[in-house]
Amino acid sequence: MNTQSRIRILLAALWWGSLTGLGFVVVPMLFTYMPSPAAAGAMAARLFTAQTWVGIACAMLLLLVSIKKDPLAQAVSAHPAIKFIVAGLLLAVLVEFGVAPRIVSARLDGGNLKLWHGLGSAMYLGQWLCAGLVLGRLSAQAGTFTAEAQSDAEAEK
């Protein structure tokens, strides 16, 4: 497995792992152990903003590392994951700049908090699925390349 493949897998693992840790471990613990749901919600909002920037950075770096100068090489190596990288990136941006402000305003002016919170949660889950699919596809692709390299090495013996 070459260095670029390792970097892609590391970035995808960081993206998926940070989404998993925050969404399924940290935030539920905040609501369990913080003194009030309002305090937990405020802290969760800050953490989700930080997570958005981690997700944006990972997705952008994945796109940069996946771009190849040769169009044929790019089509062969990057296509299994590119659409999920872009989809996850778009979901992260939409949650942060489209849904999160509406959640804040719904809390302040009595808007439909349930709707916006549900939509944000669904989009977060969508981003988590995209990051997981990117990780799975890049790992499978690296495994294929490793298996091919091993069979080539054995054939040369």
N, C-alpha and C positions, 0 to 999 in steps of 0.2 A: 504494500500500500504506500503510495507516494505522500509527500508532505501536504500537498493541496487537499487530498482526500481526508487526511487526518485533521486538518484545520476545519474543513467543512463539517466533519462529524463532531468535532469539539464544539463548534459554534451552534450546531443544531442541538446538541446535548445541553449546552448552557441555556439556550432559549427554552427548550421543552422542560428542562429541570427547574428553571426558575419559575416558570408558569405553574408547574406542578406544586412546588414547595409553597409558593405564596397562596395560590388559590385553594389548595386542598389541605394544607397544614397550618400555615401562619394565620390567615384570616379567620378560619374557624376558631383557632385558639384565642385570637383577640376578643372575639365575641363571647368566649367562655370565661376568660380571666380578667378582662378589663372591667372597671367599676360600673360602666354604663354603656348601653348600646350606642349612644351618641359619640362617646369617646372612642369606642372601638371602630365605629364607622369613619370618624375623622382620620384615625390612624391608618385604617385600611385604604382610604382614598389616597393618602400620601404614598403608601406602599405600591398601590396600583399604578400611580404616576411613575414611580421609579421603575417598576416592571415594564411599563410601556417603553421607556427609553432603553432598557436592556433589550427588549424585543426588537425595537427599531434598529438598534446597533447590530444585533446578531443577524437580522434579516438583510440589512444593507451590506454587511461584510460577507454574508453568504452569497449574495448576488454578485458582489465584486470578485470573490474568489472563484465563482462558477463561470464567469465570463471568460471565454477563450477567443483568441484571435482568429483561429480557423473555424469558419461557420459549421463545417461538417463535424469537427471535434466537439463543438459546443452543442450541436443537436444531439449527438450521441451521449455525451457525458452529463449534460445538465437538465435535459428535458424532463426526467422523472420527478424532479423536485421543484423546478422553477415556479410552476403555477401555484404550488402550495406555499412557497416562500412569499410570493407576491400577495397571495390571499391573506396569509397571516399578518404580513406587514400592513395591508389595508385595514384589516380588522383592528389591529392595535391602534392605528391612527384614528379610525372612526370612533372607537371607544373613548379614547382620550380627549379628542377635540369635538366630537359630536354628542356622545351620550353622557359623559361625565359632567359637563357643564349643565346639562338638563337635569341630572340627578341633584346637583347642588341647588339649582333654581327651584326644583320641585319641593325640596326641603324648606326653602325659605318662603315661598309663596303658596304652598299647599297644592302644587301641581300633582300630576299623576306619577308619584314616586314609584309605585309598584310596577307600572309599565316600563319606565326608564331603567329601573334596577334590573328587571327581568330581561330586557333587551341587552343591557350591558353584560349581564351574566351569560346570556346565550352567545354573545359575540366573543367573550373571553373563552368560553368553551370551544367555540369555533377556532380561535387562535391556537388554543392548546392542541386541538386535533390537527391543525395544519402543521404546527411545529413537530408533533409526534410523527406525522406522515413524512415530513422532510427527514427527520432522524432515521426513520425506518427505511426509507428509500435510499438515502445516502449510505447507510450501513449495509444494506443488501447489495448495493452497487459496489461498495468496497470489497465485500465478501466475494462477489463475482470476479472482480479484478484479481484478488488474492488467489482464488482457485485457479484462474487462468494462468497466472504467473507460476504457480506451483506445477501445473500440468505441463507448461512450457519448459520449466526447469527439468522435470522428470523426462520429458521427451528428448531433451538435449543429452541426457546421460546415456 
